[in-house]
Amino acid sequence: MLDSNGSVFYSRNGQFSLDENRNLVNMQGLQLTGYPAAGSPPTVQTGANPQAITIPNDLMPAKATSTAAQQINLNSTDSVPNIAF
C-alpha cells in the first residue's frame, strides 16, 4: 500500500473502496498496489515496482468462454463406484 508521499505500508485489513480517481484504497486512503502484467497472455512482472491498482470506468465487450482446463487429483485408495452413469 502507498500513501500520498509514495511510502510503502502493509495491512491485514482487506476492506477497500474506490477513491475519486478510481484507485482501490483502504479506510485511511492508502492505495492498494500490485505488480503489473504484460504480454499475451498477460504475465505478472514480479521484478517490476508495484503500482497503484486502478479500476477503469470503461465498458468492456462481453466475450464468451471458448475453452476451459481443469487439473484434479484422485485418491488412489478410494473405491470405484458400482453404479451406471
DABELGI-V996794 format. One record per pair of residues at least 12 apart in sequence whose ideal C-beta (glycine too) atoms are under 8 Angstrom apart, sorted by the first residue. I is the first residue (numbers start at 1). J is the second residue. Records with the same first field share a line. If there is no record, write none. Layout:
# DABELGI-V996794
I: J / J
This chain:
# DABELGI-V996794
1: 26 / 30 / 31 / 32 / 33
2: 30 / 31 / 33 / 50 / 52
3: 29 / 30 / 31
4: 29
8: 33
9: 30
11: 26 / 30
13: 26 / 27
15: 27
16: 32
18: 55
19: 31
21: 54
22: 54 / 55 / 56 / 57
23: 52 / 53 / 54 / 55
24: 52 / 53 / 54 / 55
31: 52 / 53
32: 52 / 53
33: 50 / 51 / 52 / 53
34: 50 / 51 / 53
35: 48 / 50 / 51
36: 48 / 51
